Amino acid sequence: MHSGETIKLLRTLKGFSQRGVAIKLGISQPAYCKLEKRKNVNDAQLKKILTIIACTKDDLEALNRVTQQ
């Protein structure tokens, strides 16, 4: 599980809007906003989001390491 805040940071670094990702997930922008506010995002949702923003779990892990220093 990963935090929504880390996913938000990765999404913004890649230049994607919440609305754009939400549309590709088939949910509303407010629903996606709530997802990014979660302490933990489940693996199924994470996998879909990473595919949309063209990132890997390794990218996310690297970002986690950098932001935790």
Secondary structure by P-SEA (a helix, b strand, c coil): cccaaaaaaaaaaacccaaaaaaaacccaaaaaaaaacccccaaaaaaaaaaacccaaaaaaaaaaaac
